[in-house]
Amino acid sequence: MFFIKRYTEDLLNLLFPELCNGCAQLLYRGEKEVCTKCLYDLPYTDFHLYPDNLVAKQLWGRLPLNAAMAMLYFKKGTNVQNMIHSLKYNHKCGMGTVFGKLLAKRLKKSEFYNDLDLIIPVPLHLKKLKLRGYNQSEYIASGLSEELAVPISTKNLLRRQATESQTKKARYTRYENMKDVFTVKDKTEVLDKHILLVDDVITTGATLEACGSTLLKNGVKKLSIAAVAFAE
Ligand SMILES: [Zn+2]
């Protein structure tokens, strides 16, 4: 059976070669979504080890957090950008799971994330979800959930309306624009829990601020944040 499976895999690979989501080179057997070289070269921040890291500092005074981190530095024109792009726009959902598992390995080494009760991915608005077909943060969260053995909740925190394009807005306006966008459907699921809020890339932090404050208003005991990447 093993040989048949391997033969089928080889044949499929020949017909539909799998490419690395970072550098677009052919993947070897055993490599998943990303080649070994790209994995090795990932620009890790090590933010999970430092409570006063750049992501936490960005959110200081905006949200009372237990901890906040992003795993990688995000820069334009890099393989990290290619990987995130594949995940968000090219239906490479497996990339999200790979990111989630890498993220989990780091969180396991941090004392700030060792008592998590529930993982919640930042939700997409229903319209956007239908258009894209999936929420990329859900895949990151599911990789995390599997590796950390912490349950995931995807249907409780909801996004009410699509926001206008935020690229040209100042940080304050962005938050003002977003603050009433999120709602919690079932309060009992989050009440008195330590929640890990999961996002793909942190830029201004406005979305996380709006999501996080909604969760805290609904009785969350402790709130932590983890993202795949941080755009300075
Ligand atoms: Zn690669």
Boltz pocket constraint, residues with backbone or C-beta under 6 A from the ligand:
constraints:
  - pocket:
      binder: B
      contacts: [[A, 20], [A, 21], [A, 22], [A, 23], [A, 24], [A, 25], [A, 34], [A, 35], [A, 36], [A, 37], [A, 38], [A, 39]]
      max_distance: 6.0
